[in-house]
Amino acid sequence: MIIVLKPDATDREIEHLVKKIKEVGLTPHLSKGEERTIVGVIGDERVLQTQPLSAFPGVEKVLPILSPYKLVSREFKKENTVIDVNGVKIGGKKIVVMAGPCSVETNDLLTSIAREVKEAGASILRGGAFKPRTSPYSFQGLGEEGLEYLTEAKKKTGLPIITEIMDPRDMPMMMKHADIIQIGARNMQNFRLLAEVGAYNKPVMLKRGLSATIKEFLLSAEYILAAGNHQVILCERGIRTFETHTRNTLDLSAVPVIKQLSHLPVIVDPSHAVGKTDWVAPMAKAAVAAGADGLMIEVHSKPEEAFCDGEQAMLPKDFKALMAQLRRIAAAVDREL
């Protein structure tokens, strides 16, 4: 349920209400908007049948949340969530671009690509240190060494870094290096991993699962928020359909649908969606037009030599040209890039 507080509710009244919610075994989540402060209550609300919360001082009204996902929903929070990552704001007017290689390969190569994508206008460096691969014989990433290369590139360019976690036991290591922790599509419903990242105060980007519905996607995000971490970014990266010409089918309709259902920022990964360099730029442009808050694009200076997914990586010069085109599209939809 949602408890809407009166505009003049005092801190003491709010503290009293929150204390009572905790005493009956429920979890309160405070959200302060521009005009109202609300408290989301999560748990078995039957324990409140003999204690009407509407009678508490400072409470204006109590409303049920009808959607199965509570904290993620627009019912809980009407304003868009904006996540600040070292000064880069995701979910605001500016469209944020994350760019870099699929996997971290060498220190020098990563730093070189980082400098080129930053010059082109990217705000965040992407790169995988741990790679979930379909085949156990494919390159699995450099692990901690890759994280150290990412940190070096960050020091030299100033770009915050996003990288994927696969094992909850790696969370302390990730906290040392990553600015945004990515949950990949294959782990969207790894609930143990979702709860683990939810226990830390670190931005998380959750990718939509290969065959997940939007409802399932938002419920997975709910796991992270329910564990206490409200810094969640949603990423549409294509879903599996009967079509085989592209790697996945990019569901761009998910962008406006999710933004209507949820207050969380939504970005699009056209690289993993289409799986071929030629189609990345058109889908990136369409994503901006559809209302995405950001893009994740793979860039590699030598795609033919890439350890992972070279066929979908853009050359730095092509990425730079795309960024110029995206700025014009962003302006047309009253956004910035």
Legacy VTK file of the C-alpha trace (Angstrom):
# vtk DataFile Version 3.0
C-alpha trace
ASCII
DATASET POLYDATA
POINTS 337 float
0.000 0.000 0.000
0.930 3.674 -0.271
0.537 6.086 2.612
0.257 9.665 1.380
1.339 12.183 3.999
-0.058 15.662 4.450
2.060 18.522 3.069
2.677 19.780 6.606
3.517 16.382 8.121
6.384 16.798 10.583
9.525 14.672 10.786
8.343 13.439 14.173
5.021 12.266 12.747
6.817 10.486 9.895
9.236 8.790 12.294
6.327 7.639 14.482
4.517 6.157 11.481
7.632 4.402 10.149
8.385 2.979 13.596
4.884 1.514 13.910
5.103 -0.075 10.430
8.365 -1.779 11.384
6.974 -2.961 14.718
4.292 -5.036 12.977
6.871 -6.705 10.721
6.354 -4.676 7.535
8.972 -2.787 5.523
8.505 0.969 4.929
10.038 2.748 1.927
10.078 6.544 2.143
9.865 8.615 -1.046
9.967 12.408 -0.968
8.571 14.085 -4.067
8.313 17.757 -4.964
4.856 18.147 -3.426
4.225 15.087 -1.295
6.031 12.558 0.862
4.745 9.015 0.585
5.527 5.784 2.398
5.330 2.497 0.543
4.526 -0.465 2.780
5.712 -3.913 1.706
4.713 -7.211 3.351
1.594 -9.014 4.550
-0.728 -6.067 5.106
-3.306 -8.205 6.941
-1.427 -7.387 10.172
-2.747 -3.831 9.829
-6.430 -4.779 9.879
-6.714 -3.812 13.551
-4.470 -0.736 13.218
-5.799 1.675 10.574
-2.840 3.750 9.380
-5.159 6.479 8.131
-5.694 7.471 11.783
-2.037 8.321 12.378
-1.049 12.012 12.716
0.255 13.456 9.442
-1.451 10.858 7.225
-3.679 12.195 4.468
-4.815 8.918 2.872
-3.920 5.251 2.419
-4.099 3.694 -1.042
-3.571 0.122 -2.273
-0.981 -0.545 -4.978
-2.803 -2.655 -7.530
0.158 -3.734 -9.685
2.132 -6.839 -8.614
5.333 -4.774 -8.575
5.035 -2.164 -5.828
8.160 -0.023 -5.442
8.878 -0.071 -9.181
5.443 1.243 -10.133
4.245 4.730 -11.015
1.661 4.285 -8.283
4.469 4.347 -5.728
6.372 7.223 -7.335
4.958 9.529 -10.004
8.179 11.455 -10.738
10.876 9.914 -12.907
13.778 8.490 -10.935
17.073 10.149 -11.865
20.211 8.234 -10.894
23.410 10.212 -10.369
26.552 8.254 -11.296
29.563 10.419 -10.479
27.809 13.447 -11.936
26.263 11.603 -14.901
22.490 11.725 -14.448
20.487 8.863 -15.920
16.754 9.408 -16.317
16.745 13.183 -16.778
16.497 15.286 -19.929
19.932 14.267 -21.183
20.223 10.916 -22.949
23.215 9.010 -21.576
25.355 6.856 -23.869
27.386 3.937 -22.515
29.995 2.699 -24.977
33.011 0.420 -25.178
34.032 -3.128 -26.069
31.925 -6.164 -25.260
34.780 -7.641 -23.231
37.908 -6.176 -21.682
40.898 -7.536 -23.612
44.055 -5.508 -22.951
44.803 -2.440 -20.881
46.078 -0.342 -23.785
43.217 -1.270 -26.115
40.578 -0.497 -23.497
42.092 2.898 -22.670
42.361 3.760 -26.366
38.687 2.912 -26.979
37.650 4.762 -23.813
39.342 7.943 -25.021
37.698 7.685 -28.438
34.160 7.106 -27.155
34.550 9.950 -24.648
35.671 12.294 -27.416
32.595 11.269 -29.415
30.293 12.128 -26.494
29.837 8.927 -24.476
29.382 9.480 -20.738
30.032 5.962 -19.394
32.532 3.251 -20.357
31.200 -0.290 -20.757
33.298 -3.451 -20.742
32.857 -7.001 -19.522
35.381 -8.513 -17.113
33.167 -11.574 -16.568
31.402 -12.881 -19.681
28.429 -15.269 -19.557
28.794 -17.293 -22.755
26.542 -19.916 -24.269
29.505 -22.215 -24.877
31.815 -23.172 -21.985
34.713 -23.060 -24.462
34.213 -19.410 -25.445
36.214 -16.566 -23.885
34.875 -16.019 -20.361
36.558 -12.700 -19.564
39.675 -11.647 -17.662
37.980 -11.497 -14.257
39.611 -9.275 -11.643
42.408 -8.333 -14.049
39.742 -6.922 -16.376
38.237 -4.908 -13.537
41.641 -3.406 -12.830
41.993 -2.421 -16.506
38.579 -0.739 -16.321
39.649 1.203 -13.238
42.833 2.317 -15.030
40.792 3.518 -18.015
38.497 5.399 -15.644
41.470 7.159 -14.032
42.829 8.215 -17.428
39.522 9.360 -18.978
37.235 10.240 -16.060
34.485 7.997 -17.463
32.429 6.043 -14.898
32.386 2.315 -15.679
29.651 -0.286 -15.987
30.457 -3.982 -15.921
28.562 -7.231 -15.391
28.419 -9.368 -12.258
27.610 -13.075 -12.468
28.318 -14.397 -8.973
27.050 -12.887 -5.682
30.423 -13.746 -4.132
32.077 -11.169 -6.423
30.091 -8.263 -4.990
32.876 -6.918 -2.695
35.232 -6.919 -5.687
32.655 -5.115 -7.803
32.170 -2.461 -5.141
35.872 -1.591 -5.453
35.787 -1.070 -9.209
32.334 -0.618 -10.790
30.251 2.564 -10.781
27.241 0.679 -12.191
26.746 -3.045 -11.759
25.120 -4.810 -14.685
22.833 -7.815 -14.318
22.809 -9.591 -17.675
19.807 -11.008 -19.483
20.656 -14.580 -18.468
20.603 -13.570 -14.799
17.441 -11.446 -14.838
15.667 -14.027 -12.686
18.665 -15.056 -10.597
16.849 -13.929 -7.464
19.778 -14.632 -5.143
21.943 -12.287 -7.236
19.186 -9.651 -7.383
18.826 -9.664 -3.608
22.608 -9.410 -3.195
23.000 -6.296 -5.355
19.902 -4.891 -3.668
21.713 -4.968 -0.343
24.346 -2.474 -1.533
24.093 1.240 -2.264
25.360 0.994 -5.836
23.523 1.715 -9.118
22.387 -1.436 -10.911
21.440 -1.866 -14.562
19.081 -4.812 -15.049
18.775 -6.259 -18.547
15.546 -7.828 -19.750
15.676 -11.613 -19.982
15.772 -13.442 -23.300
12.087 -14.417 -23.163
10.824 -12.262 -20.309
7.545 -10.392 -20.371
7.505 -6.785 -19.222
5.701 -7.873 -16.048
8.433 -10.420 -15.260
11.082 -7.797 -16.018
9.575 -5.296 -13.589
9.101 -7.954 -10.903
12.809 -8.761 -11.149
13.585 -5.082 -10.625
11.253 -5.191 -7.618
13.572 -7.728 -5.965
16.391 -5.171 -6.004
14.284 -2.300 -4.700
12.659 -4.479 -2.042
16.140 -5.338 -0.748
16.793 -1.621 -0.227
18.553 -0.419 -3.392
16.401 2.035 -5.362
19.124 2.942 -7.884
17.941 0.669 -10.676
18.190 1.226 -14.433
16.204 -0.994 -16.805
17.693 -2.107 -20.121
15.782 -3.406 -23.143
18.198 -5.547 -25.187
15.905 -7.547 -27.414
13.926 -10.706 -26.767
13.898 -14.125 -28.399
11.213 -14.603 -31.050
10.722 -16.819 -34.111
12.758 -14.338 -36.194
16.331 -15.504 -36.818
17.673 -12.822 -39.145
18.675 -10.644 -36.200
20.292 -11.894 -33.000
17.175 -10.909 -31.036
14.035 -8.906 -31.717
14.380 -5.398 -30.291
11.108 -4.593 -28.524
11.124 -0.798 -28.755
7.482 -0.686 -27.701
8.754 -1.748 -24.274
10.305 1.703 -23.799
7.068 3.756 -23.683
5.191 0.900 -22.004
7.707 0.605 -19.158
7.977 4.372 -18.759
4.210 4.491 -18.291
4.237 1.642 -15.767
7.418 2.526 -13.884
9.395 5.553 -12.698
12.761 3.877 -13.343
15.005 5.021 -16.223
15.023 2.851 -19.354
17.958 2.433 -21.715
18.292 0.384 -24.910
21.123 -1.898 -26.046
20.798 -2.078 -29.857
24.110 -3.948 -30.238
22.948 -7.113 -28.477
19.493 -6.762 -29.965
20.419 -6.898 -33.640
23.824 -8.615 -33.471
25.150 -6.977 -36.649
26.973 -3.666 -36.949
24.952 -2.447 -39.949
21.717 -2.369 -37.960
22.973 -0.889 -34.691
22.766 2.759 -35.799
19.158 2.601 -37.121
17.953 0.941 -33.927
19.871 3.411 -31.747
18.147 6.281 -33.548
14.749 4.606 -33.176
15.379 4.073 -29.453
16.022 7.776 -28.908
12.858 8.619 -30.837
10.902 6.098 -28.721
11.881 7.887 -25.502
14.840 5.887 -24.173
16.848 7.552 -21.415
20.092 6.122 -22.716
21.894 3.725 -25.024
24.503 1.001 -24.579
26.614 0.562 -27.708
29.546 -1.727 -28.389
32.606 -0.043 -29.895
35.890 -1.730 -30.891
38.826 -0.400 -32.909
39.450 -3.826 -34.492
36.145 -5.744 -34.501
37.607 -8.548 -36.595
40.051 -9.293 -33.759
37.597 -8.865 -30.871
37.463 -11.674 -28.307
33.672 -11.383 -28.128
30.822 -10.159 -30.391
33.002 -8.349 -32.930
30.284 -8.656 -35.565
28.090 -6.181 -33.686
30.763 -3.678 -32.598
30.988 -0.273 -34.260
34.279 1.306 -35.308
35.098 4.473 -33.311
34.714 6.668 -36.411
31.251 5.234 -37.109
30.266 5.672 -33.480
31.331 9.322 -33.655
29.195 9.849 -36.770
26.232 8.162 -35.074
26.532 10.424 -32.025
26.238 13.486 -34.265
23.048 12.077 -35.807
21.617 11.136 -32.413
22.018 14.712 -31.163
19.678 15.939 -33.887
17.089 13.249 -33.105
17.327 14.001 -29.382
16.642 17.673 -30.029
13.584 16.741 -32.120
12.047 14.909 -29.118
12.984 17.666 -26.642
15.961 15.805 -25.182
19.710 16.407 -25.093
22.678 14.197 -25.848
LINES 1 338
337 0 1 2 3 4 5 6 7 8 9 10 11 12 13 14 15 16 17 18 19 20 21 22 23 24 25 26 27 28 29 30 31 32 33 34 35 36 37 38 39 40 41 42 43 44 45 46 47 48 49 50 51 52 53 54 55 56 57 58 59 60 61 62 63 64 65 66 67 68 69 70 71 72 73 74 75 76 77 78 79 80 81 82 83 84 85 86 87 88 89 90 91 92 93 94 95 96 97 98 99 100 101 102 103 104 105 106 107 108 109 110 111 112 113 114 115 116 117 118 119 120 121 122 123 124 125 126 127 128 129 130 131 132 133 134 135 136 137 138 139 140 141 142 143 144 145 146 147 148 149 150 151 152 153 154 155 156 157 158 159 160 161 162 163 164 165 166 167 168 169 170 171 172 173 174 175 176 177 178 179 180 181 182 183 184 185 186 187 188 189 190 191 192 193 194 195 196 197 198 199 200 201 202 203 204 205 206 207 208 209 210 211 212 213 214 215 216 217 218 219 220 221 222 223 224 225 226 227 228 229 230 231 232 233 234 235 236 237 238 239 240 241 242 243 244 245 246 247 248 249 250 251 252 253 254 255 256 257 258 259 260 261 262 263 264 265 266 267 268 269 270 271 272 273 274 275 276 277 278 279 280 281 282 283 284 285 286 287 288 289 290 291 292 293 294 295 296 297 298 299 300 301 302 303 304 305 306 307 308 309 310 311 312 313 314 315 316 317 318 319 320 321 322 323 324 325 326 327 328 329 330 331 332 333 334 335 336
